[in-house]
Amino acid sequence: MGNDDISPNYVPTIAAIHAGLPKDLQNPQLGIICGSGLSGLVEDLRDTVIIPYGTIPGFSNSTVPGHKSALAFGRLGSGNGVPVVAMLGRFHPYEGHSMSSVVFPVRVMAQLGVKDLIITNAAGSLNPSIPVGTIVIIHDHIALPNLTGMNPLLGPQRSPNHLRFLPLSDAYSFELRRLAFLAANKLNLDDSALAEGTYAWVSGPTYETPAEGRFLRNAGADVVGMSTIPEVLAGREEGLNVMVMSLVTNFVVIPDQYRSIRAEVKAELAGQRVEAPEVEVVSHADVLTIGKEKAEVMKGLVGQIVELRQLNV
């Protein structure tokens, strides 16, 4: 890709990235976004070059534990491999980043030549049949922020080549999702290792209340998280094929019934012994722990997807 092919807004960014790379890594075909605790996905890269976000014009820095702040370039797959670029840490609106900053790296990937984008994240399960440790291949999403004024595509069109009204019924690449399940079969993963489902995007940074979790479950969501959908929208606007893999790291706390303080007080006044139940909460430490435990499986899947992609299976 020559400078004439690069949008003027990205020239300094692309120039800074290219300056740190050998020629054969300057035009990656595949982009990967690593979610919480999943930066180990790039450990299998060969000829790896790490470029810190702080050295790239236009990039912010991630402040979330479990996220690094760098782009990793290298090769994946057999033979000469496929040139790839991976985000080791993403940006979230809840950190204070603007929407344009959140999706800027995806737009840069498109400028670099990326065609396929694999996005990973850690998510909470809303579906009792999708347990912790499952990798959910996303086939649809519910994005409440998008519907209420936090859509990353708001504002002037960034390119005359972009659609003003972007359709999302085809947001998630059928072909990449197919490769994910073929990859799981190649790796002899148990049938329960992968699932399909709908992702709910919430702004965070708070975990959901029981009522919010119940609302999202009843709306048809299987998993919920605080990222990903802005990147999906930017990727699709840029013409990329997009796949999302959500690693379930916890169950959203949705009790069947609420603890009744009124009933406990009545029992107490009647002289009965009242034992307070343990209150269940979610912690980011638990999220990172599961991420580390499943990192090898996620790495294997991504690697095998690249292999199958090379073979045009």
Secondary structure, 3 states (H helix, E strand, C coil): CCHHHCCHHHHHHHHHHHHCCCHHHCCCCEEEEECCCCHHHHHHCEEEEEEEHHHCCCCCCCCCCCCCCEEEEEEECCCCCEEEEEEECCCCHHHCCCHHHHHHHHHHHHHHCCCEEEEEEEEEECCCCCCCCCEEEEEEEEEHHHHCCCCCCCCCCCCCCCCCCCCCCCCCCHHHHHHHHHHHHHCCCCHHHEEEEEEEECCCCCCCCHHHHHHHHHHCCCEEECCCHHHHHHHHHCCCEEEEEEEEEEECCCCCCCCCHHHHHHHHHCCCCCCCCCCCCCCHHHHHHHHHHCHHHHHHHHHHHHHHHHHCC
